[in-house]
């Protein structure tokens, strides 16, 4: 039994407390205290439901030099995540039930965050032949995606949505028109032209979202079950508008935004540091404002990390050759708690919803609220400020675009079904 | 001035001081014994991650004319082929005690990255589509020789502006000396904006009453990427005798080389008296001597 005393509670519904939260048998037993073997003083701290990340690259199997399940899932619990969807663009890609089962079994043995493996929509993520959605679902896959690649063949995507629909599996897309994006490494515009870097235009994202929404309409017309499209790492104002219109029209589409698109802009590229090279690229201020509006008005469902670790040597190559990606599992919540909630007044329950109920709903999971009988997958957050120190990351990617930023809201205790998986004494 | 990466934050006085030094160096190059001991004991490395014979030769000659030791690192013959990173290459050279690095790369920003890794002075020898500051300096020097002053002079730069580091650096530097820079090229090869320059898809507008014309090399890869049609480019943007008639009489022609004869420039014009290409090459050595001198010894003479 664990007792967290005198702690404020926050979930998607709102804030309450301070209360004394008694935890046992993997559940919240009471909000009115009780006897416990472990008593934790929650004074001044915040207790929230455990976070779910819809989008993390854990690199296993095949690229364990960048990250593996052990380092990635430890990074996750340190970041307050109790659940995580891994991307299947590993080497080889996760495209069989056996591969999904192997990942799930290994994650279970590690006993850290719970892994919900994403599986490839197409064999080898090559965009040509669909994977066996039924078997993948049975093995425990949470969603289907060819993330890392773009689904150039619209007919295959439509068929993928159709076959995933009766299984209740969302299909997640990296929505960029590869032929318009070309070799772009940063947001296209005056700054890219001035810096002499090939531009990736915002229209490449908007064009692909527009196409995918039509593909979804087509699948919806053809299907008895509801096909569900999830748009990953939305980065542009136009992209937000398209999703908003589609949702108003009742299309079953969901969307996520990343910590980096919410806190950094293309201006970061001025120092020519490939640490800031990411796909889709960091955009302009107006795009960031549009993402924030989308988070507030419900156009976007989730904040997802797109945690994409690479070796430091790879990220120190030149801007044409360094790989795309920013790691953020360990900083995502404090970053947005500080930059959005504390500095800009973004409502805390909504922010917590974007880490909990929002992404849970994308996967078809029930909401998780702090009440008697609820599953005790929880995170305790400390409003004390501390600087981001990448040298102490559990992730193998020990660098960060936010190194040195002073943030509040660091997770000091993470519980998965009542079990302590992370604790800062 | 610790490094020469581009002309962001430069003043007119700094540019003029550098060009004054280049004039002194130009005199040195006219002497029977074309060597001074100014950089004796210094070591200059040319680090070319992207091949370029003429820029590298020009820098190496400039360093040798000033009695510096020169080491030459070229990607094609180096450990980069074995997978060594740019950073490790530079750290290896750093361990050998290099004072100045001339860096050329196909990616914008590599010289900026290098300043984070090495203690010596970094000179941008051309980074991707971004900047080629010594080319702009030698162009400015050559234009000043031909026109006397750049104050109020209209300089037309013609060709693939979007992908040209020569155009970018020219647009940054020439206005510092009072020039009005016009850049003309096909719409798909024009940037959205270019600080320091007026942009136009109309060749005629740029050439009209121009005091000098800089012609850029058309890169083959633009055709391969399907961005333009070669015949169309020649028909609409090639600098010909007739089109040059729009510019002021005797307006000089510059080209950074290497030239595609009869593509961006009509062949006979390249060999005409209006072409300053040879002067550009000669002045390049003097300008690079001045840059090395300013970076390694300082401005006091």
Contacts between the chains, C-beta under 8 A, distances in Angstrom:
chain1	res1	chain2	res2	distance
A	182	B	225	7.7
A	189	B	192	6.2
A	190	B	191	7.3
A	190	B	192	5.1
A	190	B	193	4.5
A	193	B	162	6.6
A	193	B	191	3.6
A	193	B	192	5.8
A	193	B	193	6.9
A	193	B	194	6.8
A	194	B	168	7.6
A	194	B	191	7.8
A	194	B	193	8.0
A	194	B	194	7.4
A	194	B	195	6.7
A	195	B	108	5.8
A	195	B	109	7.1
A	195	B	130	6.2
A	196	B	108	3.7
A	196	B	109	7.9
A	196	B	127	7.0
A	196	B	128	5.1
A	196	B	129	3.8
A	196	B	130	2.8
A	196	B	131	6.8
A	196	B	165	6.4
A	196	B	168	6.3
A	197	B	108	5.1
A	197	B	109	7.4
A	197	B	128	7.4
A	197	B	129	7.5
A	197	B	130	7.6
A	198	B	129	7.8
A	271	B	112	7.1
A	272	B	108	7.0
A	272	B	109	2.9
A	272	B	110	7.9
A	272	B	112	4.2
A	272	B	113	5.8
A	273	B	113	7.5
A	313	B	85	6.0
A	313	B	87	7.7
A	316	B	85	6.7
A	316	B	87	5.2
A	316	B	113	7.6
A	317	B	85	6.3
A	317	B	86	6.9
A	318	B	86	6.3
A	318	B	105	6.2
A	318	B	107	3.6
A	318	B	109	6.8
A	318	B	110	5.0
A	318	B	113	6.9
A	319	B	107	5.3
A	319	B	108	6.3
A	319	B	109	5.3
A	320	B	106	6.8
A	320	B	107	4.1
A	320	B	128	7.2
A	321	B	107	6.9
